[in-house]
Amino acid sequence: MQKNFKPHPNSFKNTFCVFQEVLSNEIEGLKKQFESKAGSAYYYTEAGMYRVSNHWGRLANSKWRLIAREPETESKTKIGFAAWNDFYTDNAEEKLYYIDANFEKNTVTYQHKQNPDRDTKAILRTSFETTKRIKQIRNLQQLTSWAKHFDYDDLDVLREQIIRELIYTEKTLEEIKRAI
């Protein structure tokens, strides 16, 4: 029988967390302890929280992201698990975030400075500054029109060079492009 573990109701306000997708067998036998107005179900254990939801990202006053399984499950509703120590504080004023780019998968995301795998060379930024840079990086990744102003041999090398500057320096995109 599951021991009834319940965190304080305000424990999740203004938090950032990355959940890992798990399969449904992980919550078999657990008692649903909360259901949100949007239909997400929450299961609390001593180890952490399971969340069953069809929406992830910005949630009221928190930023909760799901890392999907590979290969990805077909269902739109996903089950995510996060240990209690994976919840980090979030606010708009502090420089809490850094940008993480995966050049092989052509993706970009942000991580919290308390991430144990933190890239300590990446510049910490506020959530607003981070969002702005991520938009610039995604444009560099997905578009090619910006590259017509450059003399280059390999577009992927040029992209990576500019993106790394956006991640590891305080230079603006315009300053980076002028220097190339």
C-alpha positions in Angstrom: 0.0 0.0 0.0 1.3 3.4 -1.0 2.3 5.7 1.9 0.4 9.0 1.5 3.2 11.5 0.8 2.0 15.1 0.1 4.3 18.1 -0.5 3.4 21.6 0.7 0.9 23.2 -1.8 3.2 26.1 -2.6 6.2 23.9 -3.2 5.9 24.2 -7.0 5.2 27.9 -7.4 7.9 29.7 -9.4 9.9 26.6 -10.2 11.8 25.2 -13.2 11.9 21.4 -13.6 12.9 18.9 -16.3 10.8 15.7 -16.1 11.9 12.4 -17.8 9.1 10.6 -19.6 8.3 7.2 -18.1 6.0 4.4 -19.1 2.6 3.8 -17.5 3.7 0.8 -15.4 5.6 3.3 -13.2 2.4 4.7 -11.8 0.5 1.5 -11.5 -0.7 1.1 -7.9 -0.1 4.8 -7.1 -2.9 6.9 -5.9 -3.7 10.1 -7.8 -3.3 12.9 -5.3 -4.2 16.0 -7.3 -5.8 16.8 -10.6 -5.5 20.3 -12.1 -8.3 22.3 -13.8 -6.5 21.6 -17.1 -6.7 17.8 -16.5 -3.1 17.0 -15.4 -2.9 14.3 -12.8 -0.2 14.3 -10.1 1.2 11.4 -8.1 3.5 12.1 -5.2 6.1 9.7 -3.8 8.9 10.1 -1.3 11.3 10.1 -4.3 9.5 12.7 -6.4 6.5 13.5 -8.5 4.8 11.8 -11.5 2.8 14.1 -13.7 0.4 12.8 -16.4 -0.4 15.6 -18.9 -0.9 16.5 -22.5 0.8 19.9 -22.1 4.3 20.8 -20.9 6.3 24.0 -20.8 5.0 27.2 -19.1 2.5 26.3 -16.5 0.9 29.2 -14.6 4.0 30.5 -12.7 6.4 27.6 -13.4 8.4 26.2 -16.3 8.2 22.4 -16.5 9.7 20.6 -19.5 9.4 17.0 -20.5 12.3 15.0 -22.0 10.5 12.5 -24.3 11.6 8.8 -24.5 13.4 7.6 -27.6 11.7 6.3 -29.6 8.9 8.7 -28.7 5.6 7.3 -27.4 2.6 7.8 -29.7 0.2 9.2 -27.1 -0.2 12.9 -26.7 -0.6 12.4 -23.0 2.8 11.7 -21.4 3.9 10.6 -18.0 6.9 12.4 -16.6 8.8 11.9 -13.4 11.0 14.4 -11.5 12.9 13.8 -8.2 12.2 16.5 -5.6 15.7 17.8 -5.9 15.1 18.5 -9.7 12.8 21.4 -8.9 14.7 24.7 -8.9 13.6 28.2 -8.1 12.5 30.5 -10.9 12.1 34.3 -11.2 12.3 37.0 -13.9 15.1 39.0 -12.2 18.0 36.6 -11.6 20.4 35.2 -14.1 19.3 31.6 -13.6 19.5 30.1 -17.1 22.0 29.1 -19.7 21.5 27.9 -23.3 22.2 24.4 -24.4 22.5 23.6 -28.1 22.7 20.1 -29.7 24.3 20.5 -33.1 23.8 16.9 -34.1 20.0 17.1 -33.6 19.8 20.8 -34.5 18.0 21.7 -31.3 18.4 24.4 -28.6 16.9 24.6 -25.2 17.7 26.3 -21.8 18.8 24.8 -18.6 18.8 26.0 -15.0 22.1 27.0 -13.4 21.6 24.4 -10.6 21.6 21.6 -13.2 24.2 19.1 -12.0 25.4 18.7 -15.7 25.8 22.5 -16.1 28.0 23.9 -18.9 29.9 26.3 -16.7 31.3 28.2 -19.7 27.8 29.2 -21.0 26.7 32.7 -19.9 23.9 32.9 -17.4 21.0 35.0 -18.4 17.5 36.1 -17.2 14.6 34.2 -18.6 13.8 37.1 -20.9 17.4 37.3 -22.2 17.5 33.5 -22.6 14.2 33.5 -24.6 15.5 36.2 -26.9 18.7 34.4 -27.6 16.9 31.1 -28.2 14.7 32.7 -30.8 17.8 34.1 -32.6 19.5 30.6 -32.5 16.4 28.9 -33.9 16.3 31.4 -36.7 19.9 30.6 -37.5 19.2 26.8 -37.3 16.0 26.9 -39.5 16.6 29.7 -42.0 19.2 30.3 -44.7 18.4 33.8 -45.9 20.7 35.4 -43.2 23.7 33.5 -44.7 23.7 35.3 -48.1 25.7 38.1 -46.6 28.6 35.9 -45.7 31.4 34.2 -47.6 31.5 30.7 -46.3 32.4 27.1 -47.5 30.1 25.2 -45.1 26.8 26.6 -43.8 26.8 24.2 -40.8 30.2 25.4 -39.6 29.1 29.0 -39.9 25.9 28.4 -38.0 27.8 26.6 -35.2 30.3 29.4 -35.0 27.6 32.1 -34.6 25.5 30.0 -32.2 28.5 29.2 -29.9 29.2 33.0 -29.7 25.6 33.6 -28.7 25.9 31.0 -26.0 29.3 31.7 -24.6 29.6 35.5 -24.9 27.6 38.6 -24.2 28.0 39.9 -27.7 24.9 40.7 -29.6 24.0 38.9 -32.8 24.9 42.0 -34.8 28.3 42.2 -33.2 29.0 38.5 -33.9 27.9 38.8 -37.6 30.1 42.0 -38.1 33.1 40.2 -36.6 32.9 37.3 -39.1 
